[in-house]
Amino acid sequence: MKIRVVLAVFAVAGTFVGQAFSADSAATSTNKSTSIAATATASNAVVARVNGAEITRKDLDVAVQSYTYQMSRQGRRASPGQAAALQQSLLDELIGRQLILQQGNKQIPADIDKKVQDQIDQMKTRMGGDDEFNKTLADTGVTLAQYTRQLRDNIIIRETIQSVIDKQVKISPEDARAFYDSNPDQFKQPELVRASHILIRCSPDATDEVKKEKRAQIDAALALVKGGDKFADVAKKVSEDPGSAEKGGDLGYFPRGRMVPEFDTAVFSLKSNEVSGVITTQYGYHILQVTGRKPPQIMLFDDVKDKLADFLKQRKGGEVTRAYVAELRTSAKVEVLLPPAAAAPPAVSDPTVPSVQTAPAQAPSPGK
């Protein structure tokens, strides 16, 4: 999972370096040295140039893998017959990304270094510290310099696109109200629960000895809570979920189906302020506490109008971004060296340029 997180950053940033999932890592041959040399050559082959900047076969291969992975997470699968057309479409997205990056490099944000470091710090926290972060980079064959560079490019791309959207797209209060009135189903909020948890990580593949040790740790934490210690204080001290531990284990509000099944079943069966026993999931051992509930309801316009305006702005921003890339391309020197596909696939949601994916599946909720 951590490897996929790192590679996702590279997929978003548009330069794909992760050897663990790259197409060349699967190449085989009876002559190993010949295979390695041939694979390296293939992976470094240039499939396009954008004002002289090269896009390699490896860039494209991992873009395809990233897109395929995203499709699989949504329960969808691309037809084998669409492979060539899918590559052509994704290459077009990579070309667009490179055009935006080149334009953005003409006016780099003044605080770019701070923003890059902030994202690195967030990733380290998410992964559990410097050691885990560095180990994951090593496991994927990515250097810190490469990772940093791609984060930097990603920020430049995102802010360049956002600047264009901000200049060209204006959403009035009337626009937001019209969408709200025309899409009532989008604003039905299901039952929500707010919960905190304490996690002691334990892999399902861990040895019996390790599982026994981890179980003893979570049992000790449960004893502290049952003995009168505040749940939040125990979570801050012992929980191994870096995303919530510093917040006393708080996970905010979420609907049914958001968490893994064992967690979901347990948390929605608890009463407010009730503490669970030990719950086992694929992540390890948990203790849960429900701290709030919201019944099903229709979200009020005043509660969602600001986020709704942002949603509509970003949705319209997709059209603006495509027009912007098309305009940049008219004055650019673009060489496409990939053989043309027999037919174009349906429009691809770009996994390489985050701001092009402007609209979520539904209008946003008011959040926590």
Wavefront OBJ file of the C-alpha trace (Angstrom):
o trace
v 0.000 0.000 0.000
v 2.777 2.457 0.864
v 4.526 1.731 -2.434
v 1.306 2.551 -4.266
v 1.044 5.825 -2.351
v 4.532 6.854 -3.496
v 3.884 5.775 -7.056
v 0.587 7.641 -7.049
v 2.544 10.842 -6.422
v 4.698 10.038 -9.423
v 1.668 9.218 -11.517
v 0.065 12.515 -10.560
v 3.303 14.358 -11.164
v 3.621 12.787 -14.581
v 7.122 11.308 -14.422
v 6.931 7.629 -13.666
v 9.987 6.143 -12.014
v 8.648 3.362 -9.777
v 10.423 0.195 -10.832
v 8.192 -1.990 -8.691
v 5.232 -1.481 -11.045
v 6.902 -0.446 -14.305
v 6.436 -2.593 -17.385
v 10.149 -3.255 -17.747
v 10.329 -4.992 -14.350
v 8.284 -7.885 -15.754
v 10.477 -8.539 -18.792
v 12.037 -11.999 -18.949
v 14.604 -13.687 -21.170
v 16.789 -16.735 -21.221
v 19.756 -14.373 -21.373
v 19.388 -12.183 -18.280
v 21.945 -9.522 -19.214
v 20.506 -9.235 -22.720
v 17.011 -8.921 -21.244
v 18.073 -6.109 -18.880
v 19.785 -4.196 -21.668
v 16.834 -4.630 -24.020
v 14.364 -3.584 -21.324
v 16.393 -0.492 -20.447
v 16.512 0.486 -24.103
v 12.773 -0.027 -24.524
v 11.929 1.871 -21.354
v 14.095 4.827 -22.412
v 12.679 4.944 -25.924
v 11.179 8.364 -26.690
v 7.472 8.280 -27.569
v 6.971 12.058 -27.824
v 8.774 15.387 -27.596
v 7.199 18.626 -26.416
v 9.316 21.651 -27.331
v 12.308 19.325 -27.016
v 11.286 17.793 -23.656
v 11.114 14.003 -23.969
v 8.346 11.647 -22.863
v 9.651 8.078 -22.654
v 8.120 4.666 -23.073
v 8.494 4.158 -19.327
v 6.526 7.330 -18.604
v 3.707 6.050 -20.777
v 3.776 2.468 -19.458
v 3.363 3.546 -15.858
v 0.688 6.067 -16.852
v -1.257 3.159 -18.328
v -0.687 1.092 -15.184
v -1.791 3.960 -12.961
v -4.969 4.444 -14.997
v -5.673 0.698 -15.007
v -5.230 0.576 -11.228
v -7.656 3.464 -10.775
v -10.157 1.717 -13.042
v -9.871 -1.508 -11.039
v -10.534 0.343 -7.775
v -13.811 1.529 -9.305
v -14.702 -2.013 -10.387
v -14.100 -1.281 -14.059
v -11.710 -2.795 -16.569
v -10.506 -1.543 -19.947
v -11.101 -3.866 -22.893
v -7.925 -5.544 -24.239
v -8.896 -4.259 -27.662
v -8.600 -0.696 -26.397
v -4.967 -0.999 -25.292
v -3.430 0.879 -28.229
v -6.091 3.579 -28.195
v -5.759 3.960 -24.416
v -2.007 4.486 -24.747
v -2.597 7.138 -27.403
v -5.104 8.939 -25.211
v -2.839 8.858 -22.150
v 0.122 10.044 -24.205
v -2.006 12.992 -25.227
v -2.590 13.719 -21.533
v 1.157 13.527 -20.822
v 1.799 15.965 -23.629
v -0.791 18.336 -22.150
v 0.841 18.020 -18.745
v 4.236 18.892 -20.184
v 2.803 21.935 -21.966
v 1.257 23.202 -18.708
v 4.483 22.564 -16.799
v 6.529 24.517 -19.324
v 4.107 27.419 -19.111
v 4.079 27.273 -15.310
v 7.877 27.310 -15.157
v 7.765 30.838 -16.561
v 6.243 32.048 -13.290
v 7.153 29.669 -10.479
v 5.339 30.242 -7.140
v 7.554 32.129 -4.716
v 6.893 29.672 -1.883
v 7.382 26.536 -4.000
v 10.140 25.081 -1.788
v 7.998 25.398 1.347
v 5.026 23.782 -0.364
v 7.177 20.861 -1.527
v 8.613 20.352 1.939
v 5.142 20.530 3.503
v 3.962 17.717 1.222
v 7.014 15.614 2.013
v 6.407 16.130 5.743
v 2.766 15.116 5.331
v 3.779 11.963 3.472
v 6.298 11.062 6.173
v 3.609 11.456 8.816
v 1.191 9.379 6.779
v 3.750 6.590 6.445
v 4.808 6.585 10.072
v 8.064 8.535 10.060
v 11.322 9.134 8.206
v 12.491 5.515 8.286
v 9.329 4.128 6.687
v 9.282 6.938 4.133
v 12.904 6.350 3.098
v 12.408 2.582 3.005
v 9.379 2.933 0.733
v 11.303 5.199 -1.628
v 14.116 2.642 -1.742
v 11.677 -0.212 -2.349
v 10.212 1.606 -5.348
v 13.586 2.576 -6.790
v 12.855 6.284 -6.327
v 15.422 8.713 -4.957
v 14.446 11.585 -2.688
v 15.667 14.004 -5.363
v 13.379 12.406 -7.976
v 10.432 12.395 -5.598
v 11.024 16.029 -4.633
v 11.306 17.088 -8.258
v 8.004 15.492 -9.171
v 6.199 17.032 -6.227
v 7.562 20.384 -7.338
v 6.345 19.867 -10.911
v 2.964 18.750 -9.653
v 2.498 21.905 -7.582
v 3.483 24.101 -10.529
v 1.012 22.307 -12.810
v -1.830 22.479 -10.286
v -1.323 26.171 -9.541
v -0.970 27.073 -13.210
v -4.258 25.372 -14.016
v -5.980 26.893 -11.004
v -4.806 30.360 -12.039
v -6.362 29.884 -15.472
v -9.612 28.631 -13.938
v -9.769 31.500 -11.454
v -9.430 34.027 -14.276
v -11.959 32.470 -16.636
v -14.626 30.822 -14.488
v -17.079 32.744 -12.329
v -19.926 31.007 -10.492
v -22.749 33.224 -9.259
v -24.970 32.481 -6.248
v -27.790 31.971 -8.775
v -25.758 29.275 -10.563
v -25.213 27.408 -7.306
v -28.883 27.694 -6.316
v -30.042 26.445 -9.713
v -27.861 23.349 -9.441
v -29.069 22.707 -5.891
v -32.734 22.956 -6.890
v -32.263 20.783 -9.991
v -30.350 17.985 -8.257
v -32.112 17.186 -4.976
v -30.733 13.613 -4.838
v -27.204 15.002 -4.737
v -27.909 16.584 -1.364
v -29.384 13.646 0.491
v -26.982 12.946 3.332
v -27.041 9.391 4.723
v -26.648 8.533 8.393
v -23.202 9.625 9.564
v -21.194 8.554 12.566
v -18.212 10.263 14.124
v -15.700 7.906 15.661
v -12.225 7.697 17.115
v -9.975 4.676 17.101
v -6.785 3.331 18.571
v -4.807 1.169 16.173
v -1.992 -1.274 16.803
v -0.772 -2.330 13.382
v -0.447 -6.045 12.639
v -0.247 -7.649 9.220
v -2.501 -10.650 8.539
v 0.690 -12.445 7.482
v 2.497 -11.772 10.770
v 3.783 -14.713 12.790
v 1.788 -15.998 15.750
v 4.434 -14.556 18.043
v 4.081 -11.084 16.547
v 0.286 -11.291 16.637
v 0.420 -12.263 20.305
v 2.682 -9.297 21.071
v 0.466 -6.846 19.165
v -2.671 -8.234 20.787
v -1.132 -7.690 24.196
v -0.482 -4.041 23.258
v -4.064 -3.374 22.214
v -5.402 -5.204 25.277
v -3.254 -2.957 27.465
v -4.642 0.125 25.712
v -8.197 -1.133 26.207
v -7.502 -1.688 29.892
v -6.367 1.928 30.232
v -9.561 3.207 28.622
v -11.783 0.911 30.657
v -9.845 1.970 33.752
v -10.816 5.597 33.323
v -8.109 7.123 31.089
v -9.476 9.427 28.404
v -9.763 7.687 25.033
v -8.076 10.597 23.235
v -5.114 10.590 25.607
v -4.518 6.855 25.114
v -4.834 7.257 21.332
v -2.228 10.012 21.305
v 0.170 7.845 23.301
v -0.133 4.437 21.629
v -2.123 4.540 18.377
v -0.119 3.646 15.283
v -2.401 5.474 12.848
v -0.356 8.611 12.051
v -3.331 10.296 10.412
v -5.500 10.287 13.523
v -3.286 9.636 16.577
v -2.311 13.269 17.039
v -6.028 14.158 16.965
v -6.808 11.729 19.745
v -7.853 9.075 17.251
v -10.606 11.245 15.720
v -11.678 10.091 12.230
v -14.404 12.678 11.753
v -17.856 11.856 10.347
v -18.321 9.135 7.723
v -21.194 7.094 6.216
v -21.721 3.352 6.093
v -19.438 1.573 3.666
v -16.543 4.030 3.961
v -14.450 1.806 6.237
v -13.422 -1.845 5.884
v -16.337 -4.233 6.682
v -15.251 -5.343 10.176
v -14.695 -1.732 11.253
v -17.906 -0.550 9.583
v -20.098 -3.188 11.219
v -18.660 -2.570 14.668
v -18.770 1.223 14.622
v -22.386 1.470 13.433
v -23.496 -0.953 16.144
v -22.070 1.197 18.966
v -24.038 3.754 20.954
v -22.763 7.297 21.367
v -19.697 7.432 23.670
v -19.611 3.626 23.847
v -16.193 1.962 23.588
v -15.829 -1.277 21.655
v -13.828 -4.335 22.437
v -10.875 -5.232 20.228
v -11.759 -5.281 16.512
v -9.480 -7.087 14.041
v -9.099 -5.856 10.456
v -6.527 -6.190 7.706
v -4.665 -3.268 9.299
v -4.351 -4.771 12.764
v -6.181 -4.349 16.068
v -8.537 -1.455 16.813
v -10.495 -0.037 19.720
v -13.399 2.190 18.644
v -15.422 4.916 20.286
v -18.423 6.648 18.741
v -18.419 10.354 19.581
v -21.290 11.656 17.456
v -24.117 10.777 15.098
v -26.065 12.574 12.392
v -29.354 11.108 11.113
v -30.170 11.012 7.392
v -31.134 14.460 6.174
v -31.324 16.839 3.246
v -28.408 19.259 3.361
v -29.508 22.886 3.478
v -28.415 25.178 0.663
v -26.804 27.664 3.052
v -24.654 24.858 4.486
v -23.296 23.751 1.105
v -23.404 26.843 -1.084
v -19.702 27.702 -0.770
v -18.495 24.171 -1.472
v -21.087 23.834 -4.207
v -19.744 26.954 -5.898
v -16.239 25.470 -5.757
v -17.556 22.183 -7.171
v -19.230 23.943 -10.110
v -16.139 26.060 -10.692
v -13.877 23.020 -10.890
v -16.317 21.162 -13.127
v -16.392 24.077 -15.547
v -12.626 24.267 -15.071
v -12.239 20.949 -16.872
v -13.522 22.520 -20.085
v -11.339 25.584 -19.563
v -8.245 23.434 -18.971
v -8.779 21.419 -22.139
v -9.174 24.618 -24.152
v -6.036 26.036 -22.507
v -3.973 22.968 -23.412
v -5.290 23.061 -26.980
v -4.224 26.704 -27.263
v -0.739 25.957 -25.901
v -0.383 23.108 -28.355
v -1.055 25.300 -31.391
v 2.150 27.252 -30.788
v 4.258 24.324 -29.501
v 6.480 21.892 -31.345
v 5.006 18.499 -30.516
v 6.436 15.330 -32.030
v 4.432 12.145 -31.475
v 6.563 9.072 -32.141
v 4.052 6.451 -30.983
v 2.266 4.668 -33.876
v -1.310 5.955 -34.168
v -4.068 3.822 -32.632
v -6.722 2.264 -34.815
v -9.491 4.042 -32.941
v -9.745 6.479 -30.087
v -11.150 5.206 -26.767
v -13.769 6.986 -24.715
v -12.497 10.105 -22.978
v -9.908 9.266 -20.342
v -10.000 10.884 -16.916
v -6.421 12.027 -16.654
v -4.497 10.361 -13.803
v -1.489 12.579 -14.429
v -2.896 16.083 -14.028
v -4.887 16.345 -10.797
v -6.635 19.600 -11.555
v -8.017 18.313 -14.842
v -10.095 15.869 -12.807
v -12.297 18.669 -11.673
v -15.617 17.110 -10.705
v -16.253 14.461 -8.091
v -19.024 11.917 -8.624
v -21.466 14.102 -6.766
v -21.734 17.521 -5.237
v -19.737 17.868 -2.019
v -21.135 17.408 1.456
v -20.624 20.042 4.143
v -17.948 17.806 5.733
v -17.249 17.464 9.448
l 1 2 3 4 5 6 7 8 9 10 11 12 13 14 15 16 17 18 19 20 21 22 23 24 25 26 27 28 29 30 31 32 33 34 35 36 37 38 39 40 41 42 43 44 45 46 47 48 49 50 51 52 53 54 55 56 57 58 59 60 61 62 63 64 65 66 67 68 69 70 71 72 73 74 75 76 77 78 79 80 81 82 83 84 85 86 87 88 89 90 91 92 93 94 95 96 97 98 99 100 101 102 103 104 105 106 107 108 109 110 111 112 113 114 115 116 117 118 119 120 121 122 123 124 125 126 127 128 129 130 131 132 133 134 135 136 137 138 139 140 141 142 143 144 145 146 147 148 149 150 151 152 153 154 155 156 157 158 159 160 161 162 163 164 165 166 167 168 169 170 171 172 173 174 175 176 177 178 179 180 181 182 183 184 185 186 187 188 189 190 191 192 193 194 195 196 197 198 199 200 201 202 203 204 205 206 207 208 209 210 211 212 213 214 215 216 217 218 219 220 221 222 223 224 225 226 227 228 229 230 231 232 233 234 235 236 237 238 239 240 241 242 243 244 245 246 247 248 249 250 251 252 253 254 255 256 257 258 259 260 261 262 263 264 265 266 267 268 269 270 271 272 273 274 275 276 277 278 279 280 281 282 283 284 285 286 287 288 289 290 291 292 293 294 295 296 297 298 299 300 301 302 303 304 305 306 307 308 309 310 311 312 313 314 315 316 317 318 319 320 321 322 323 324 325 326 327 328 329 330 331 332 333 334 335 336 337 338 339 340 341 342 343 344 345 346 347 348 349 350 351 352 353 354 355 356 357 358 359 360 361 362 363 364 365 366 367 368
